Amino acid sequence: MNKEPLDLSPIAEEIVSTLQEEEPREDISIKIESDLKTVGDPRLLSVALENMLQNALKFTARAENPKIEVGRLNNGGREVFYVKDNGAGFDQEYANTLFGVFQRLHKSTEFEGTGIGLATVDRIIKRHGGEIWGVGDLDKGATFYFSIPS
């Protein structure tokens, strides 16, 4: 792993641009906060962001006025990054199963996917010594938070 100072904002912007080229969505509002600086492996964190953004795009497909936001907040002196959407969400009761391999909270007939995206994100964030968690509300969206020690 090659940790270095990096800005997650242009990485997220590039990922969104690529995903929009592959499957254009004119109906969606995407906001990416600037200067999302941290220290980490650019390749691995790009994979993590790509998985989170793919999920956000996928699960907002049926949302009215779909929105995705990438940003950060300060949580008790710790910088926390997040990817938030107003899509299908999930029942918070099952939040502890989100990061398991092949764990799905929606039927494969509703939303395509392999069930390994969030497990991959979890491994990447933990490999950086960080932490990840999700908060959701069924049919109202989901937010995935992660922190990485500097």
C-alpha positions as CSV (number, residue, x, y, z in Angstrom):
1,M,0.0,0.0,0.0
2,N,1.4,3.4,-1.0
3,K,0.0,6.0,1.4
4,E,0.4,9.6,0.2
5,P,-1.5,12.9,0.7
6,L,-4.4,13.1,-1.7
7,D,-7.6,14.9,-2.5
8,L,-10.7,12.7,-2.8
9,S,-12.6,15.4,-4.6
10,P,-11.1,15.1,-8.1
11,I,-11.0,11.3,-7.7
12,A,-14.8,11.4,-7.0
13,E,-15.4,13.8,-9.9
14,E,-13.5,11.5,-12.3
15,I,-15.4,8.5,-11.1
16,V,-18.7,10.2,-11.6
17,S,-17.7,11.5,-15.0
18,T,-16.8,7.9,-16.1
19,L,-19.9,6.4,-14.6
20,Q,-22.1,9.1,-16.3
21,E,-20.4,8.3,-19.7
22,E,-21.2,4.6,-19.3
23,E,-24.8,5.2,-18.2
24,P,-25.9,8.8,-18.5
25,R,-28.3,10.2,-15.9
26,E,-29.5,13.7,-16.6
27,D,-32.1,13.6,-13.9
28,I,-29.6,13.4,-11.0
29,S,-28.0,16.1,-8.9
30,I,-24.4,15.3,-7.8
31,K,-22.5,17.5,-5.4
32,I,-18.9,16.8,-4.5
33,E,-17.4,19.0,-1.8
34,S,-14.0,20.4,-2.7
35,D,-10.7,19.8,-0.9
36,L,-11.5,16.4,0.6
37,K,-7.9,15.9,1.6
38,T,-6.6,12.8,3.4
39,V,-3.7,10.4,3.4
40,G,-4.1,7.0,1.8
41,D,-3.4,4.8,-1.2
42,P,-4.9,6.6,-4.2
43,R,-5.6,3.4,-6.1
44,L,-7.4,1.7,-3.2
45,L,-9.4,4.7,-2.2
46,S,-10.4,5.2,-5.8
47,V,-11.8,1.7,-5.8
48,A,-13.7,2.3,-2.5
49,L,-15.2,5.6,-3.8
50,E,-16.1,4.0,-7.1
51,N,-18.0,1.2,-5.3
52,M,-19.8,3.7,-3.1
53,L,-20.7,6.0,-6.0
54,Q,-21.9,3.0,-8.2
55,N,-24.2,2.0,-5.3
56,A,-25.5,5.5,-4.9
57,L,-26.2,5.8,-8.6
58,K,-27.8,2.4,-8.7
59,F,-30.0,2.9,-5.7
60,T,-31.2,6.4,-6.8
61,A,-32.4,5.0,-10.2
62,R,-36.1,5.0,-9.0
63,A,-35.9,8.1,-6.8
64,E,-37.8,11.2,-7.4
65,N,-35.3,14.1,-7.8
66,P,-32.3,11.9,-7.2
67,K,-29.4,13.4,-5.3
68,I,-25.9,12.2,-4.4
69,E,-23.5,14.1,-2.2
70,V,-19.9,13.4,-1.4
71,G,-18.5,15.4,1.5
72,R,-17.0,15.5,5.0
73,L,-17.9,16.5,8.5
74,N,-16.1,16.8,11.8
75,N,-17.2,14.1,14.3
76,G,-15.6,14.9,17.7
77,G,-12.4,16.1,16.2
78,R,-12.2,13.3,13.7
79,E,-12.7,14.0,10.0
80,V,-15.3,11.8,8.5
81,F,-16.0,11.5,4.8
82,Y,-19.4,10.4,3.4
83,V,-21.3,9.4,0.3
84,K,-25.0,10.2,0.7
85,D,-28.0,9.5,-1.6
86,N,-31.8,9.8,-1.4
87,G,-32.4,6.5,-3.1
88,A,-33.8,3.1,-1.9
89,G,-32.0,3.2,1.4
90,F,-32.2,0.2,3.8
91,D,-33.7,-0.9,7.0
92,Q,-31.3,0.2,9.8
93,E,-32.0,-3.0,11.6
94,Y,-29.8,-4.8,9.1
95,A,-27.0,-2.2,9.0
96,N,-24.6,-4.7,10.7
97,T,-24.8,-7.0,7.6
98,L,-24.1,-4.4,5.0
99,F,-20.4,-5.1,4.7
100,G,-20.5,-8.9,4.5
101,V,-19.7,-10.6,1.2
102,F,-22.8,-11.5,-0.8
103,Q,-25.1,-9.7,1.8
104,R,-27.9,-8.0,0.0
105,L,-30.7,-6.0,1.5
106,H,-32.6,-5.7,-1.8
107,K,-33.7,-8.4,-4.2
108,S,-31.4,-9.0,-7.2
109,T,-34.6,-8.4,-9.4
110,E,-34.9,-4.9,-7.9
111,F,-31.2,-3.9,-8.2
112,E,-28.4,-5.7,-10.0
113,G,-25.1,-6.4,-8.3
114,T,-22.8,-9.1,-7.0
115,G,-23.0,-8.3,-3.3
116,I,-19.3,-7.6,-2.9
117,G,-19.0,-3.9,-3.4
118,L,-19.4,-2.8,0.3
119,A,-17.4,-5.7,1.5
120,T,-14.6,-4.4,-0.8
121,V,-15.0,-0.9,0.6
122,D,-14.9,-2.2,4.1
123,R,-11.6,-4.1,3.5
124,I,-10.0,-1.0,1.9
125,I,-11.0,1.3,4.7
126,K,-9.9,-1.1,7.4
127,R,-6.6,-1.7,5.6
128,H,-6.0,2.0,6.0
129,G,-6.7,1.7,9.7
130,G,-10.0,3.4,9.3
131,E,-13.6,2.7,10.0
132,I,-16.8,2.6,7.9
133,W,-20.5,2.5,8.8
134,G,-23.8,3.1,7.1
135,V,-27.0,4.8,8.1
136,G,-30.2,4.4,6.1
137,D,-33.9,4.7,6.0
138,L,-35.9,2.5,3.7
139,D,-37.1,4.4,0.6
140,K,-35.4,7.6,1.9
141,G,-31.7,7.0,1.2
142,A,-28.5,6.0,2.7
143,T,-25.3,7.6,3.9
144,F,-22.0,5.7,4.1
145,Y,-19.4,7.3,6.4
146,F,-15.7,6.5,6.6
147,S,-12.8,7.8,8.5
148,I,-9.1,7.3,7.8
149,P,-6.4,8.2,10.3
150,S,-3.9,10.8,8.9
